[in-house]
Amino acid sequence: TLLAAALSLTHVGHAHHSQSAFSNELTEFVGVLSDVRWINPHVVLTLDVADAGESSGRWAFEIDSIYMLLRSGVSRDLFQLGQEVRLAGYRSNTDPREALGMNMLLPDGREALLLGRARPLWTDDVLGRPVGATSNNTVVANTAAEDRGIFRVWSSPRPAERTMHLPFREAAIAARSNFDLIDNFATRCEPEGLPRLLRNPHPFEFVDRGAEIMMRSQLYDLERTIRMDETSVPDDAPASPLGYSIGRWDDGTLVVETSRINWPYFDNIGTPQSERVAVIERYTLSDDQSRLDYRIAVSDPETFTDDATIEGYWLALGEPILRYECLAD
């Protein structure tokens, strides 16, 4: 059977493809789960749909990333091949048998939320967390006793709490129309550059290497070097997507200045940035060492009328940095 209901959808965060690639009409499918691709940047479920007229056949449902699913309490063993399930999602505007999966009703009556902006449809017995619900933000109990400072894994709270000041130039906004929402760096699994990387929801880790600090990102398995023994950028320093970073301590706050960035986009919707972009990060540890406040200032006269700023915090949740191993479509 097939049931369609109109439902307006706001921006879907962290999806591999932009929401504009999908319909705004929520459709329900009933079928047999025949395959699960537990991969990044998004998990893909395959559903064999029968007795649904023109919608009969094999459908691929793109859902959230592995980290976001696990963080919300939706694990791999939930998806059992051969079971009949009900899936609600948004049909692709470009691929006739693909959809963005939002909800799944299991044979035992439980409902799994498959994307961060999904809301319960059929029952109150829900796996995952609806929009606005608080995730497990319980910090490590003995951070002060461990006395590791910033040198640990840091995770974003759920829901994320941050403020952004993004004074885009009109020309930068207009340039988004040239961005291919189907074929781009995200859909090709190409690692991101700065400052975009710093806005992702996956964990980060600071590693003390003496004269250097390594900043690891779970997203794309990236490792970034912050040079603590330099005060200026060498004339022959090469440009790269992560730029050239110099750090210093300012009354306990880690200050990182980065230039020589040749990553072309500020975000994942096509807002351009120039090679004049520069980033200043400030990381301040709480007294009990369980929280790391950050402030990111981005200057680029070709993209912004004034410095852009992003402020928020990360928590010491004791999460590991897992292998990302992205697989492109």
Long-range contacts (C-beta under 8 A, 24 or more apart in sequence): 1-30, 1-51, 1-52, 2-27, 2-28, 2-29, 2-30, 2-49, 2-52, 2-53, 2-55, 3-27, 3-28, 4-28, 9-90, 9-117, 10-117, 12-100, 12-115, 12-116, 12-117, 13-116, 13-117, 13-201, 14-64, 14-65, 14-68, 14-116, 14-200, 14-201, 15-42, 15-62, 15-64, 15-100, 15-115, 16-41, 16-42, 16-62, 16-186, 16-187, 16-329, 17-62, 17-100, 17-181, 17-182, 17-186, 17-187, 18-181, 18-269, 19-90, 19-100, 20-93, 20-181, 21-92, 21-93, 21-94, 21-181, 21-182, 22-90, 22-91, 22-92, 22-93, 22-99, 22-100, 23-90, 23-91, 23-92, 23-93, 24-90, 25-90, 25-91, 26-88, 26-89, 26-90, 26-102, 27-55, 27-88, 27-89, 27-90, 27-91, 27-99, 28-86, 28-87, 28-88, 29-55, 29-59, 29-86, 29-87, 29-88, 29-89, 29-99, 30-84, 30-85, 30-86, 30-87, 31-59, 31-84, 31-85, 31-87, 32-82, 32-83, 32-84, 32-85, 33-79, 33-80, 33-81, 33-82, 33-83, 33-84, 33-85, 34-58, 34-81, 34-82, 35-81, 36-76, 36-79, 36-81, 37-327, 38-66, 38-76, 39-66, 39-325, 39-326, 39-327, 40-65, 40-66, 40-67, 40-324, 40-325, 40-326, 40-327, 41-65, 41-186, 41-189, 41-326, 43-69, 45-79, 45-87, 45-101, 45-104, 45-114, 47-85, 47-87, 57-97, 58-97, 59-87, 59-97, 59-98, 59-99, 60-95, 60-97, 60-98, 60-99, 61-87, 61-89, 61-98, 61-99, 61-100, 61-101, 61-114, 62-98, 62-99, 62-100, 62-101, 63-100, 63-101, 63-114, 63-115, 64-114, 64-115, 64-116, 65-202, 66-322, 67-201, 67-202, 67-203, 67-218, 67-322, 68-116, 68-201, 69-114, 69-128, 71-135, 71-136, 71-158, 72-113, 72-116, 72-128, 72-129, 72-135, 72-158, 73-127, 73-128, 73-129, 74-112, 74-113, 74-114, 74-127, 74-128, 78-106, 78-112, 78-127, 83-107, 86-122, 88-121, 94-182, 129-158, 132-159, 133-159, 134-158, 134-159, 135-159, 136-317, 137-315, 137-317, 138-317, 139-290, 139-291, 139-315, 139-316, 139-317, 139-318, 140-290, 140-316, 140-317, 140-318, 143-288, 143-289, 143-290, 143-316, 144-287, 144-288, 144-289, 144-290, 146-289, 147-289, 148-289, 149-285, 149-289, 150-206, 150-254, 150-283, 150-285, 150-292, 151-206, 151-207, 151-208, 152-205, 152-206, 152-316, 153-203, 153-204, 153-205, 153-316, 153-317, 153-318, 153-319, 153-320, 153-321, 154-203, 154-204, 154-205, 154-206, 154-292, 154-314, 154-315, 154-316, 155-203, 155-314, 155-315, 155-316, 155-317, 155-319, 156-201, 156-202, 156-203, 156-312, 156-314, 156-315, 157-313, 157-314, 157-315, 160-201, 160-312, 161-312, 161-313, 162-310, 162-311, 162-312, 162-313, 163-309, 163-310, 163-311, 163-312, 164-308, 164-309, 164-310, 164-311, 165-308, 165-309, 165-310, 166-304, 166-308, 167-304, 167-305, 167-306, 167-308, 168-271, 168-303, 168-304, 168-305, 169-302, 169-303, 169-304, 169-305, 172-266, 172-271, 172-272, 172-302, 172-303, 172-304, 173-271, 175-270, 175-271, 175-272, 176-269, 176-270, 176-271, 177-270, 178-270, 179-265, 179-269, 179-270, 181-269, 181-270, 184-268, 184-270, 185-265, 185-268, 186-268, 187-328, 187-329, 188-328, 189-220, 189-326, 189-327, 189-328, 191-220, 191-222, 191-241, 192-219, 192-220, 192-222, 192-241, 192-263, 192-268, 193-240, 193-241, 193-242, 193-243, 193-261, 193-262, 193-263, 193-265, 194-241, 194-242, 194-243, 194-258, 194-261, 194-263, 194-277, 194-279, 195-266, 195-277, 195-279, 195-296, 195-298, 195-310, 196-263, 196-265, 196-266, 196-267, 196-268, 197-222, 197-224, 197-242, 198-279, 198-281, 198-294, 198-296, 198-310, 199-267, 199-310, 202-324, 203-319, 203-320, 203-321, 204-314, 205-321, 206-254, 213-247, 213-254, 216-321, 218-321, 218-322, 218-324, 219-324, 220-324, 220-326, 221-323, 221-324, 221-325, 226-256, 233-259, 233-260, 239-275, 243-279, 250-282, 252-284, 252-285, 253-282, 253-283, 253-284, 254-281, 254-282, 254-283, 254-284, 255-280, 255-281, 255-282, 256-280, 256-281, 256-282, 256-283, 266-298, 266-300, 266-303, 266-308, 271-303, 272-302, 272-303, 273-300, 273-302, 273-303, 274-300, 274-301, 274-302, 274-303, 276-300, 276-301, 276-302, 277-303, 289-316, 290-315, 290-316, 291-315, 291-316, 292-316
